[in-house]
């Protein structure tokens, strides 16, 4: 009988401790406001985006083929 009383006291104490521990998380903390969102300015294109360094009529003769880039990476600058 004495064992049952001690067991009940332990259960009551454990439940009380658990409830009090859970309630301490509810007190006084200021949580961030998830509805407060900063809005950034929209992205825009630069005013002279269509210009190239040598002008719009410059041919793309200096562009290297991807196969040539891979060959140079594997075998060197031959």
Secondary structure, DSSP 8 states (H G I E B T S, - for coil): -HHHHHHHHHHHHHHHHHHHHHHHTTSS-----TT-----------TTTT--TT-TT---TT---HHHHHHHHHH---
